Amino acid sequence: MKEAKVASQMLNGHEELIQPRSEKIPCFLFLETLMAYTGDGQNLVTENVTVVEGEVATISCRVENSDDSVIQLLNPNRQTIYFKDFRPLKDSRFQLVNFSNSELRVSLTNVSVSDEGRYFCQLYTDPPQEIYATMTVLVPPRNLVIDIQKDIATEGEEIELNCTAMASRPATTIRWFKGNKELMGKSEVEQWSDMFTVTSQLLLTVGREDDGVPVICLVDHPAVKDLQTQRYLEVIYKPQVRVLQNYPLQGLTREGEPLELTCTAFGKPQPTEVKWLRVDDEMPQHVVVSGSNLLINNLNKTDNGTYRCEASNAVGKSSADYMLFVYESAVHGFTRLPNPAEELNYGDLSDSRAGDEGSIRAVDHAVIGGVVAVVVFALLCLLIILGRYFARHKGTYFTHEAKGADDAADADTAIINAEGGQNNSEEKKEYFI
């Protein structure tokens, strides 16, 4: 008897050894083995039990090295549930699963929180032995609800969402997701008796890209897997406007050629009005506007300017600009190849001068080549004229220099005659006259 008391005291002094583990259980029943040692070599073994409310718990009392001693099971109130294979307790939820000289195994169906506590296994030896198993009952959240502040939100607005998990045991953890991205919320826990209610608040600033995206509230609790609920966001936003140049196909806009533009606008709700206007000037009379299309049949330089497409809905107004610059007619002999059409992004300022860089470079090269050709031709003409001029004056020089040299007897006399040849000739002419 003293040995039984010592064993009981040793167990009572180490209650933390028989508390249920905190990790999640892959199924709804968790067992932790406990063992009591007797002086005669018999070992009394049992397990702690963790079970979900409403499920089935199994309590087992086993004897290793049994000598056919009697085994009985008692409830937390120390009432006998089973003595051998006899059930004195009038609770039909307890059923005998197995009985032998070495084991007494009992099941408890439809477990409730009131069933939680210590269950005692007793072995009638000399002295008697006793060990207890602790049953822990888990309660999953009964309701999981998302409450959203506004069913329809406007782009850029901050909205509040609340997710509530009611009456769980232990308190649950709530996680938030927007699509596949996890978000951080702020949780508060309230306790009533042994139950916990958790409310998590999420503040979210929405954009147009959030329209139709699910916001998910997910529960992290050992009694349940994959418990979640979700709400789809509905976001309204002002129009997104683009300008598409249909013709010419993103090329240079030249005098005499047509220009065709199309304005596209998307928003929620869909834009109710789309209109064209000319910034800082009146719209030319020859411009044809038909709904979202703008057409100029015969471009001229008076059409230069910025043309704006505006679209509006219940949320607001947006616009996109197109800058038109009309070039002179094409250089003779130069043909521009069209490029594929390209959309103009919302908010961008389109410029017709930037449509075809290859064409512009080709025009520049042609002009530069023409200028170089003219310069080279002018230089050649100048060289020819100068050559003829110098050749003529060089012959005259030689002619005057030779005068008087033919009559001279020697070189010195020839030089003297060349220097004064003209005067001598004139004197001679006067003499003969």
C-alpha positions in Angstrom: 0.0 0.0 0.0 2.9 2.3 0.8 4.4 1.6 -2.6 1.1 2.6 -4.3 1.0 5.8 -2.4 4.6 6.6 -3.4 3.9 5.9 -7.1 0.8 8.1 -6.9 2.8 10.9 -5.3 5.5 10.7 -7.9 2.9 11.1 -10.7 1.1 13.9 -8.9 4.5 15.7 -8.6 5.0 15.6 -12.4 1.7 16.6 -13.8 3.4 18.3 -16.7 4.4 15.0 -18.0 0.8 14.0 -18.7 -0.5 17.3 -20.2 -1.6 17.2 -23.9 1.0 18.2 -26.4 0.5 21.5 -28.2 1.4 20.4 -31.7 -1.4 19.8 -34.3 -2.6 16.3 -34.6 -2.9 14.7 -38.0 -6.1 12.9 -37.0 -8.6 13.6 -34.2 -7.0 11.4 -31.6 -3.7 11.9 -29.9 -2.1 9.5 -27.4 0.8 10.0 -25.0 2.0 6.9 -23.2 2.3 6.9 -19.4 3.7 4.0 -17.3 3.6 3.1 -13.6 6.1 0.6 -12.2 5.1 -1.9 -9.6 7.3 -3.7 -7.1 6.5 -7.1 -8.4 7.6 -6.5 -12.0 4.2 -5.6 -13.4 4.0 -2.3 -15.4 0.7 -0.4 -15.7 0.5 1.6 -18.9 -2.0 4.1 -20.3 -2.0 7.2 -22.7 -3.2 10.7 -22.5 -6.0 11.4 -25.1 -6.7 14.5 -27.2 -10.0 14.3 -29.1 -12.2 16.6 -31.1 -15.7 17.4 -29.7 -18.3 14.9 -31.1 -15.7 12.3 -32.1 -14.8 9.0 -30.4 -12.1 8.7 -27.7 -10.4 5.5 -26.7 -9.0 4.9 -23.2 -6.7 2.0 -22.6 -5.3 0.4 -19.4 -2.6 -2.2 -20.1 -0.5 -4.4 -17.9 3.0 -5.6 -18.9 4.2 -8.8 -17.3 0.6 -9.4 -16.0 -0.1 -12.0 -13.3 -3.9 -11.9 -14.0 -4.5 -9.1 -11.5 -7.9 -7.3 -11.9 -8.0 -4.0 -13.9 -10.6 -1.3 -13.6 -11.3 2.1 -15.1 -12.6 5.2 -13.3 -13.9 8.5 -14.6 -12.8 12.0 -13.4 -15.4 11.8 -10.5 -13.7 8.5 -9.5 -16.8 6.5 -10.5 -16.1 3.0 -11.8 -16.7 2.9 -15.6 -15.6 -0.8 -16.0 -14.5 -3.4 -13.5 -13.0 -6.2 -15.7 -15.7 -6.5 -18.4 -18.6 -5.3 -16.3 -19.9 -1.7 -16.6 -21.5 -0.4 -13.4 -21.8 3.2 -14.7 -25.1 3.8 -16.5 -23.6 5.8 -19.5 -24.2 3.9 -22.7 -21.6 6.1 -24.5 -18.9 4.0 -22.9 -18.4 0.7 -24.7 -16.0 -2.2 -24.1 -13.5 -2.5 -26.9 -11.2 -5.2 -25.5 -10.8 -7.0 -22.2 -8.2 -9.5 -21.3 -5.8 -10.2 -18.3 -3.4 -7.7 -19.8 -5.7 -4.9 -21.2 -8.9 -3.0 -20.6 -9.8 -0.8 -23.5 -12.9 1.4 -23.5 -14.4 3.8 -26.2 -16.4 7.0 -25.5 -18.6 8.2 -28.3 -19.9 11.7 -28.9 -17.3 13.3 -26.6 -18.2 16.7 -25.1 -16.2 19.3 -23.2 -17.8 18.0 -19.9 -16.0 14.7 -20.5 -12.6 16.3 -20.1 -10.4 15.4 -17.2 -8.4 12.6 -15.6 -9.3 8.9 -16.1 -7.8 6.4 -13.6 -6.5 3.0 -14.4 -6.2 0.7 -11.2 -4.5 -2.6 -10.9 -5.5 -4.7 -7.9 -2.2 -6.0 -6.8 -0.7 -6.2 -3.4 -0.3 -3.3 -2.9 -2.8 -1.8 -5.5 -1.4 0.4 -8.3 -2.9 3.4 -10.0 -2.1 5.6 -12.9 -4.2 8.2 -14.8 -4.7 9.5 -18.3 -5.8 13.1 -19.1 -8.4 13.6 -21.8 -8.4 16.9 -23.6 -11.3 18.0 -25.8 -10.8 20.3 -28.8 -13.6 22.4 -30.1 -13.3 23.8 -33.7 -14.8 27.2 -34.5 -18.5 26.9 -35.0 -18.9 29.8 -37.4 -16.4 31.6 -39.6 -17.8 34.9 -41.0 -16.2 37.8 -43.0 -17.8 41.1 -42.6 -16.8 43.8 -45.1 -17.3 47.5 -44.5 -18.5 48.4 -48.0 -19.8 46.0 -50.6 -18.5 48.3 -53.4 -15.3 50.3 -52.9 -13.8 53.1 -54.9 -10.2 52.9 -56.2 -7.8 54.3 -53.7 -10.2 53.9 -50.8 -9.3 52.1 -47.6 -11.8 49.5 -46.5 -12.1 47.4 -43.3 -12.8 43.7 -43.2 -13.5 41.6 -40.1 -13.3 37.8 -39.8 -14.8 36.2 -36.7 -14.2 32.6 -35.5 -16.7 31.8 -32.7 -16.6 29.4 -29.8 -13.4 27.4 -30.3 -11.1 25.7 -27.9 -8.3 26.6 -27.7 -8.3 30.0 -29.3 -7.9 29.9 -33.0 -5.4 31.8 -35.2 -6.8 33.7 -38.2 -4.8 34.4 -41.4 -5.6 36.7 -44.3 -4.9 36.2 -48.0 -5.7 38.5 -51.0 -5.4 36.1 -53.9 -2.2 34.2 -53.2 -0.6 36.9 -51.1 -0.8 36.7 -47.3 -1.7 39.9 -45.5 -1.3 40.9 -41.9 -4.4 41.5 -39.7 -4.9 42.5 -36.1 -6.7 39.9 -33.8 -8.6 40.2 -30.6 -9.6 37.3 -28.3 -12.6 37.1 -26.1 -13.2 34.2 -23.6 -16.6 32.9 -22.3 -16.2 30.1 -19.9 -13.9 27.6 -21.6 -14.6 28.9 -25.1 -12.8 31.5 -27.2 -14.0 33.9 -29.9 -11.4 35.5 -32.1 -12.0 38.5 -34.4 -9.3 39.7 -36.8 -9.4 43.1 -38.5 -7.8 43.8 -41.9 -7.4 47.3 -43.4 -7.0 47.3 -47.1 -6.4 50.0 -49.7 -8.0 48.8 -52.9 -7.0 49.6 -56.5 -8.6 48.7 -59.9 -6.4 45.6 -60.0 -8.3 44.3 -56.9 -11.7 44.2 -58.6 -12.9 40.6 -58.6 -10.0 39.3 -56.4 -11.0 37.1 -53.5 -10.1 38.0 -49.9 -9.7 34.8 -47.9 -10.0 34.3 -44.1 -8.3 31.1 -43.1 -8.4 29.4 -39.7 -5.3 27.8 -38.1 -6.6 25.4 -35.4 -5.6 21.8 -34.2 -9.1 20.6 -34.5 -9.8 21.4 -38.1 -8.0 21.6 -41.5 -8.6 23.9 -44.4 -11.4 25.9 -42.8 -11.8 29.1 -44.6 -14.3 31.6 -46.1 -13.8 34.3 -48.7 -15.4 37.5 -50.1 -14.8 38.9 -53.6 -13.8 42.6 -53.8 -15.8 44.9 -56.0 -13.9 48.0 -57.0 -15.1 50.9 -59.2 -12.6 53.2 -60.9 -12.5 56.0 -63.4 -11.8 55.3 -67.1 -8.5 54.3 -68.5 -8.1 56.1 -71.9 -5.8 55.2 -74.9 -5.4 56.8 -78.3 -4.8 54.5 -81.4 -3.5 56.0 -84.6 -5.1 54.0 -87.4 -3.6 55.9 -90.3 -0.9 56.6 -91.2 0.4 53.5 -89.4 2.4 55.3 -86.8 4.3 57.0 -89.7 5.0 60.6 -90.4 1.9 62.8 -90.8 2.4 64.8 -94.1 0.6 67.6 -95.8 -2.2 66.4 -98.1 -2.5 62.9 -96.4 -5.3 61.8 -94.1 -5.1 61.1 -90.3 -7.4 58.8 -88.5 -7.4 58.4 -84.7 -9.5 56.1 -82.4 -10.1 56.7 -78.7 -10.6 53.6 -76.4 -11.8 54.0 -72.8 -12.4 51.3 -70.2 -13.7 51.8 -66.6 -16.1 50.5 -64.0 -18.8 51.5 -64.6 -18.3 51.7 -68.4 -17.7 55.3 -69.5 -20.9 57.0 -70.5 -19.3 59.8 -72.6 -16.2 60.0 -74.9 -15.4 63.2 -76.7 -12.6 64.9 -78.6 -11.3 68.4 -78.2 -8.3 70.5 -79.3 -6.1 71.8 -76.5 -5.7 75.6 -76.3 -7.5 76.1 -79.7 -10.7 75.5 -81.5 -11.3 72.2 -83.4 -10.6 72.8 -87.2 -13.9 72.9 -89.2 -12.7 70.2 -91.6 -12.1 67.7 -88.7 -14.7 65.0 -88.6 -15.5 63.5 -85.2 -17.7 60.4 -85.1 -18.1 59.0 -81.6 -14.7 57.8 -80.5 -13.1 58.4 -84.0 -11.4 61.5 -85.3 -10.7 62.0 -89.0 -8.8 64.7 -90.9 -8.9 64.0 -94.7 -6.4 66.5 -95.9 -3.7 67.5 -93.4 -2.1 70.9 -93.5 0.1 72.8 -91.1 -2.8 74.7 -89.5 -3.8 71.4 -88.0 -0.7 71.3 -85.8 -1.5 71.0 -82.1 -2.6 68.7 -79.3 -5.8 66.7 -79.6 -7.3 65.3 -76.4 -9.7 62.4 -75.9 -11.8 62.6 -72.7 -13.9 59.9 -71.1 -16.0 60.0 -67.9 -18.1 57.8 -65.7 -19.7 58.0 -62.2 -16.2 57.8 -60.5 -14.4 60.5 -62.5 -12.8 61.8 -65.7 -9.6 60.7 -67.6 -8.0 61.8 -70.8 -5.2 61.0 -73.2 -3.4 63.5 -75.5 -2.1 63.2 -79.1 0.3 65.8 -80.4 0.0 66.4 -84.2 2.9 67.8 -86.2 2.3 68.0 -90.0 5.4 67.7 -92.2 5.8 68.9 -95.7 5.1 66.5 -98.6 7.6 63.6 -99.1 11.0 64.2 -100.6 11.0 63.4 -104.4 11.9 59.7 -104.9 11.6 58.7 -101.3 9.0 56.2 -100.3 8.1 55.5 -96.6 7.2 52.0 -95.6 4.4 51.8 -93.1 4.9 50.4 -89.6 2.4 48.4 -87.5 -0.1 50.4 -85.4 0.8 50.8 -81.8 -1.5 51.8 -78.9 -0.8 54.9 -76.8 -0.8 54.2 -73.1 -3.1 56.2 -70.8 -1.5 59.4 -69.7 1.1 59.4 -72.5 1.5 62.3 -74.8 1.6 61.0 -78.4 3.6 63.0 -81.0 3.2 62.4 -84.7 6.7 63.5 -85.2 8.0 60.5 -83.3 6.2 57.9 -85.4 8.9 56.7 -87.9 12.5 57.3 -86.9 13.8 55.3 -89.9 11.8 57.5 -92.3 13.1 60.7 -90.7 16.7 59.4 -90.8 16.2 58.5 -94.5 14.9 62.0 -95.3 17.8 63.6 -93.4 20.3 61.4 -95.3 18.8 62.4 -98.7 18.9 66.1 -97.9 22.5 65.9 -96.6 23.5 63.9 -99.8 21.9 66.6 -102.0 23.7 69.4 -100.2 27.0 67.6 -100.4 26.5 67.0 -104.1 25.8 70.7 -104.7 28.8 71.8 -102.7 31.1 69.4 -104.6 29.8 70.6 -108.0 30.3 74.2 -107.0 33.9 73.5 -105.9 34.6 71.7 -109.2 33.3 74.7 -111.2 35.4 77.1 -109.1 38.5 75.1 -109.7 37.9 75.0 -113.5 37.4 78.8 -113.6 40.5 79.5 -111.5 42.6 77.1 -113.7 41.6 78.9 -116.9 42.3 82.3 -115.4 45.8 81.4 -114.2 46.6 79.7 -117.5 45.7 82.8 -119.5 47.7 85.3 -117.3 50.7 83.0 -117.3 50.9 83.1 -121.1 50.7 86.9 -121.2 53.6 87.1 -118.7 55.8 84.9 -120.8 55.0 86.9 -123.9 56.0 90.3 -122.4 59.1 88.8 -120.8 60.4 87.6 -124.1 60.1 90.9 -125.9 63.6 92.3 -126.8 65.4 89.1 -126.0 65.6 88.0 -129.7 67.7 91.1 -130.7 70.1 90.9 -127.7 73.7 89.7 -128.2 73.9 88.2 -124.7 71.7 87.4 -121.7 72.4 90.7 -119.9 71.4 92.7 -122.9 68.2 90.6 -123.2 67.2 91.3 -119.7 67.8 95.0 -120.2 65.8 94.9 -123.4 63.0 93.0 -121.7 62.7 95.6 -118.9 62.7 98.6 -121.3 61.4 96.9 -124.4 58.0 98.6 -124.3 59.5 102.1 -124.0 62.0 101.4 -126.7 59.3 100.2 -129.0 57.2 103.3 -128.4 60.3 105.5 -129.0 60.9 103.6 -132.2 57.3 104.1 -133.2 57.5 107.8 -132.6 60.8 108.0 -134.4 59.4 106.4 -137.5 56.3 108.6 -137.4 
